[in-house]
């Protein structure tokens, strides 16, 4: 067996999942799998303590450097601020919209009235 076959058995054992006893025995005889067991136990103990677990060297490249975490938080804060500004803009009244009034539905009152008399003011021709 290779360590790729043994490490999942160790991981399942640490997580409390059912494991084939023969496969577990073979894993405990392998030095790489034993090292993985120690790493799993250390990570579990650190999680219980509330600390960041120490990562094994093979997984240390997965952790973001502190600068990248700060930049991610800065971008997240900018995105949250933009969403808040957008929502506030939706809630504000718009000055170009005049609220409707009952009087605005009626036509305006005429300023003057023009009267035309047929035959005097205009002539009908055929």
Phi, psi and omega in degrees: 000147176263169181293339176293329178279335186269326183298319176298326178294319177295316180298316179296321179296316180294326180279357179083015179274160178294138182225143175293123183299325179293321179292323177294318179297318178295323180293321181289339177281338182275129182295326179292318180292324177296320177296322177296321178300315179298318178297318179297318181293320178296318179295319179296319179295320179293324178294323178292326180282346179088004179271166172289130181290141174289125183273143174294158183305330181289337182253356185294337179287347181282337182283135179287142175293157183303324181295319180294323178295319180295318179296321177297317179294324177295316179295322178295321178294320178296317179297318179296320179296319178296321178295318179296319178296319179298314180293324177294323178296328177290330184276338183285148176289149180260124184291338182278353177259120178269127180296139182290140175237158180299329181286333184288345178281338181272151177291158181290156178287142181289144178278327176210160181241126179263133178239133178242135179255125180297137180091336180254307183275336175206158182235135180267130177236149180255000000 
